[in-house]
């Protein structure tokens, strides 16, 4: 019952908020240390909310156009306030308990609970507009972007364009050439995406 009320609160806040095959290796290990002062409030973001997820500890995470908020049952904390003012789109907690935050133009942020690592097209991501994050059965992280899908194995990115390798006519290629948006990724029980 506690979680039902919590979900209702989060959805109410979210509803209120919304109304107003390239690879690169040897990626830099640049990290962004989060300043110890994070923005905490009794209410969530006043911006558009795109994703709401619960982590394995019971915290609620909200990806908003005003930052990524963590709700611990008492207050909302904007964990990205000192790192980026990007419009955040999606949240994923991977199997190791680390978090991935996608943005609408600034790539992806990886958060281990202490520091951030920022990935963009410079590191091999297909596009800095990332709409979906998915972890497959092997633990590989996938990103649905405006320029195809990117896969990150912990060391490098590999990019997949939607129509590469398909037997298309020249008219079909001309029509589809700019259509590489990947808004969702899922793996079936046989390992196909």
C-alpha positions as a Markdown table, in Angstrom:
| # | Residue | x | y | z |
|---|---|---|---|---|
| 1 | Unk | 0.0 | 0.0 | 0.0 |
| 2 | Unk | 2.9 | 2.3 | 0.8 |
| 3 | Unk | 4.2 | 1.9 | -2.8 |
| 4 | Unk | 0.8 | 2.5 | -4.3 |
| 5 | Unk | 0.6 | 5.8 | -2.5 |
| 6 | Unk | 4.2 | 6.6 | -3.5 |
| 7 | Unk | 3.5 | 5.8 | -7.1 |
| 8 | Unk | 0.3 | 8.0 | -7.0 |
| 9 | Unk | 2.4 | 10.8 | -5.5 |
| 10 | Unk | 5.1 | 10.5 | -8.2 |
| 11 | Unk | 2.5 | 10.2 | -11.0 |
| 12 | Unk | 0.7 | 13.3 | -9.6 |
| 13 | Unk | 4.0 | 15.2 | -9.6 |
| 14 | Unk | 4.9 | 13.9 | -13.0 |
| 15 | Unk | 1.5 | 14.9 | -14.4 |
| 16 | Unk | 1.8 | 18.4 | -12.9 |
| 17 | Unk | 5.4 | 18.7 | -14.2 |
| 18 | Unk | 4.4 | 17.8 | -17.7 |
| 19 | Unk | 1.6 | 20.3 | -17.9 |
| 20 | Unk | 3.6 | 23.5 | -17.1 |
| 21 | Unk | 29.1 | -0.9 | -37.4 |
| 22 | Unk | 31.4 | 2.1 | -36.0 |
| 23 | Unk | 33.6 | 1.3 | -33.1 |
| 24 | Unk | 35.9 | 3.4 | -31.0 |
| 25 | Unk | 38.4 | 1.9 | -28.6 |
| 26 | Unk | 40.5 | 3.2 | -25.8 |
| 27 | Unk | 37.9 | 5.5 | -24.4 |
| 28 | Unk | 39.0 | 8.2 | -22.0 |
| 29 | Unk | 38.3 | 7.6 | -18.4 |
| 30 | Unk | 37.1 | 11.1 | -17.7 |
| 31 | Unk | 34.8 | 11.3 | -14.8 |
| 32 | Unk | 32.9 | 14.2 | -13.4 |
| 33 | Unk | 32.9 | 14.4 | -9.6 |
| 34 | Unk | 29.5 | 15.3 | -8.3 |
| 35 | Unk | 29.7 | 18.2 | -5.8 |
| 36 | Unk | 28.6 | 17.1 | -2.4 |
| 37 | Unk | 25.8 | 19.7 | -2.5 |
| 38 | Unk | 22.8 | 18.2 | -4.4 |
| 39 | Unk | 19.5 | 20.0 | -4.7 |
| 40 | Unk | 16.9 | 18.4 | -2.4 |
| 41 | Unk | 13.2 | 19.5 | -2.2 |
| 42 | Unk | 10.0 | 18.2 | -0.7 |
| 43 | Unk | 8.5 | 18.1 | -4.3 |
| 44 | Unk | 9.8 | 16.9 | -7.6 |
| 45 | Unk | 10.7 | 18.7 | -10.8 |
| 46 | Unk | 8.5 | 21.4 | -12.3 |
| 47 | Unk | 9.7 | 20.3 | -15.7 |
| 48 | Unk | 8.4 | 17.7 | -18.2 |
| 49 | Unk | 8.9 | 14.1 | -16.8 |
| 50 | Unk | 9.8 | 11.5 | -19.3 |
| 51 | Unk | 10.6 | 8.4 | -17.3 |
| 52 | Unk | 9.8 | 7.1 | -13.8 |
| 53 | Unk | 11.5 | 3.9 | -12.5 |
| 54 | Unk | 12.1 | 2.2 | -9.2 |
| 55 | Unk | 15.5 | 0.9 | -8.3 |
| 56 | Unk | 16.3 | -2.2 | -6.3 |
| 57 | Unk | 16.6 | -0.3 | -3.1 |
| 58 | Unk | 13.0 | 1.2 | -3.5 |
| 59 | Unk | 14.1 | 4.7 | -4.6 |
| 60 | Unk | 12.1 | 6.3 | -7.4 |
| 61 | Unk | 14.0 | 7.9 | -10.2 |
| 62 | Unk | 12.5 | 10.6 | -12.5 |
| 63 | Unk | 14.2 | 11.6 | -15.7 |
| 64 | Unk | 13.0 | 15.2 | -16.4 |
| 65 | Unk | 13.8 | 18.1 | -18.6 |
| 66 | Unk | 15.1 | 19.7 | -15.3 |
| 67 | Unk | 17.5 | 16.9 | -14.2 |
| 68 | Unk | 17.3 | 13.4 | -12.8 |
| 69 | Unk | 15.6 | 13.2 | -9.4 |
| 70 | Unk | 15.8 | 10.4 | -6.8 |
| 71 | Unk | 12.9 | 10.1 | -4.4 |
| 72 | Unk | 13.8 | 8.2 | -1.2 |
| 73 | Unk | 10.4 | 8.3 | 0.3 |
| 74 | Unk | 11.0 | 11.6 | 2.1 |
| 75 | Unk | 12.4 | 14.1 | -0.4 |
| 76 | Unk | 13.4 | 14.6 | -4.0 |
| 77 | Unk | 17.1 | 15.1 | -4.8 |
| 78 | Unk | 18.3 | 16.3 | -8.2 |
| 79 | Unk | 21.4 | 14.2 | -8.6 |
| 80 | Unk | 22.4 | 15.9 | -11.8 |
| 81 | Unk | 22.1 | 19.5 | -10.8 |
| 82 | Unk | 25.8 | 20.1 | -10.4 |
| 83 | Unk | 26.7 | 18.1 | -13.5 |
| 84 | Unk | 24.4 | 19.1 | -16.4 |
| 85 | Unk | 21.4 | 21.2 | -17.2 |
| 86 | Unk | 20.5 | 18.8 | -20.0 |
| 87 | Unk | 16.9 | 17.6 | -20.8 |
| 88 | Unk | 17.0 | 14.0 | -19.4 |
| 89 | Unk | 14.9 | 11.4 | -21.1 |
| 90 | Unk | 15.5 | 7.9 | -19.7 |
| 91 | Unk | 17.0 | 6.1 | -16.7 |
| 92 | Unk | 18.4 | 2.6 | -16.4 |
| 93 | Unk | 19.8 | 0.8 | -13.3 |
| 94 | Unk | 22.1 | -1.8 | -14.6 |
| 95 | Unk | 22.7 | -5.2 | -13.0 |
| 96 | Unk | 25.7 | -3.9 | -11.1 |
| 97 | Unk | 23.5 | -1.2 | -9.5 |
| 98 | Unk | 25.0 | 1.7 | -11.5 |
| 99 | Unk | 22.8 | 4.2 | -13.4 |
| 100 | Unk | 22.6 | 5.4 | -16.9 |
| 101 | Unk | 20.8 | 8.7 | -17.8 |
| 102 | Unk | 20.1 | 9.6 | -21.4 |
| 103 | Unk | 19.6 | 13.1 | -22.7 |
| 104 | Unk | 18.0 | 14.9 | -25.6 |
| 105 | Unk | 21.3 | 16.3 | -27.0 |
| 106 | Unk | 24.1 | 15.8 | -24.6 |
| 107 | Unk | 24.6 | 12.0 | -24.9 |
| 108 | Unk | 24.6 | 9.7 | -21.9 |
| 109 | Unk | 25.7 | 10.0 | -18.3 |
| 110 | Unk | 26.9 | 7.0 | -16.3 |
| 111 | Unk | 26.5 | 7.4 | -12.5 |
| 112 | Unk | 28.1 | 5.0 | -10.0 |
| 113 | Unk | 26.6 | 6.7 | -7.0 |
| 114 | Unk | 29.7 | 8.9 | -6.4 |
| 115 | Unk | 30.8 | 10.3 | -9.8 |
| 116 | Unk | 29.6 | 10.7 | -13.3 |
| 117 | Unk | 31.1 | 9.6 | -16.6 |
| 118 | Unk | 29.9 | 11.4 | -19.8 |
| 119 | Unk | 29.6 | 9.7 | -23.2 |
| 120 | Unk | 28.9 | 11.5 | -26.5 |
| 121 | Unk | 29.5 | 11.0 | -30.2 |
| 122 | Unk | 33.2 | 11.8 | -29.4 |
| 123 | Unk | 33.4 | 8.4 | -27.6 |
| 124 | Unk | 31.5 | 6.6 | -30.4 |
| 125 | Unk | 27.8 | 7.0 | -29.4 |
| 126 | Unk | 25.7 | 7.2 | -32.6 |
| 127 | Unk | 24.0 | 10.4 | -31.7 |
| 128 | Unk | 23.8 | 12.7 | -28.7 |
| 129 | Unk | 20.0 | 12.5 | -28.8 |
| 130 | Unk | 19.4 | 9.3 | -26.8 |
| 131 | Unk | 15.8 | 8.1 | -26.3 |
| 132 | Unk | 16.1 | 4.6 | -24.8 |
| 133 | Unk | 18.6 | 2.6 | -22.7 |
| 134 | Unk | 18.4 | -1.2 | -22.4 |
| 135 | Unk | 20.6 | -3.8 | -20.8 |
| 136 | Unk | 20.7 | -7.1 | -22.6 |
| 137 | Unk | 21.0 | -10.6 | -21.1 |
| 138 | Unk | 24.8 | -10.5 | -21.4 |
| 139 | Unk | 25.0 | -7.2 | -19.5 |
| 140 | Unk | 25.8 | -5.1 | -22.6 |
| 141 | Unk | 24.2 | -1.6 | -22.6 |
| 142 | Unk | 22.2 | -0.5 | -25.7 |
| 143 | Unk | 21.2 | 3.1 | -26.6 |
| 144 | Unk | 18.4 | 4.0 | -28.9 |
| 145 | Unk | 19.3 | 7.3 | -30.6 |
| 146 | Unk | 18.2 | 9.5 | -33.4 |
| 147 | Unk | 21.0 | 8.0 | -35.6 |
| 148 | Unk | 20.6 | 4.3 | -35.0 |
| 149 | Unk | 21.4 | 2.0 | -32.0 |
| 150 | Unk | 24.7 | 2.0 | -30.1 |
| 151 | Unk | 26.0 | -0.9 | -28.1 |
| 152 | Unk | 28.5 | -0.3 | -25.2 |
| 153 | Unk | 30.4 | -3.4 | -23.9 |
| 154 | Unk | 32.2 | -1.5 | -21.1 |
| 155 | Unk | 35.1 | -0.5 | -23.4 |
| 156 | Unk | 33.9 | 0.7 | -26.7 |
| 157 | Unk | 30.8 | 1.6 | -28.7 |
| 158 | Unk | 29.5 | -0.1 | -31.8 |
| 159 | Unk | 26.8 | 1.6 | -33.9 |
| 160 | Unk | 24.0 | -0.1 | -35.9 |
| 161 | Unk | 22.0 | 1.8 | -38.6 |
| 162 | Unk | 18.5 | 0.7 | -39.2 |
| 163 | Unk | 18.7 | -0.1 | -42.9 |
| 164 | Unk | 22.3 | -1.2 | -43.4 |
| 165 | Unk | 22.5 | -4.6 | -45.1 |
| 166 | Unk | 18.8 | -4.7 | -46.1 |
| 167 | Unk | 18.0 | -5.5 | -49.7 |
| 168 | Unk | 16.3 | -2.2 | -50.6 |
| 169 | Unk | 15.6 | -0.5 | -53.9 |
| 170 | Unk | 17.1 | 2.9 | -54.6 |
| 171 | Unk | 13.7 | 4.5 | -54.1 |
| 172 | Unk | 13.3 | 2.8 | -50.7 |
| 173 | Unk | 16.8 | 3.8 | -49.7 |
| 174 | Unk | 16.1 | 7.4 | -50.7 |
| 175 | Unk | 12.9 | 7.4 | -48.6 |
| 176 | Unk | 14.5 | 5.7 | -45.6 |
| 177 | Unk | 17.9 | 7.3 | -45.6 |
| 178 | Unk | 17.1 | 9.8 | -42.9 |
| 179 | Unk | 15.0 | 7.4 | -40.8 |
| 180 | Unk | 17.4 | 5.9 | -38.2 |
| 181 | Unk | 15.5 | 6.8 | -35.0 |
| 182 | Unk | 15.5 | 4.1 | -32.5 |
| 183 | Unk | 13.0 | 4.8 | -29.7 |
| 184 | Unk | 12.9 | 1.5 | -28.0 |
| 185 | Unk | 15.1 | -1.6 | -27.7 |
| 186 | Unk | 14.1 | -5.1 | -26.5 |
| 187 | Unk | 15.6 | -8.6 | -26.7 |
| 188 | Unk | 13.4 | -11.6 | -27.2 |
| 189 | Unk | 14.0 | -15.0 | -25.5 |
| 190 | Unk | 16.1 | -16.2 | -28.4 |
| 191 | Unk | 18.5 | -13.3 | -28.1 |
| 192 | Unk | 17.2 | -11.4 | -31.1 |
| 193 | Unk | 16.7 | -7.6 | -30.9 |
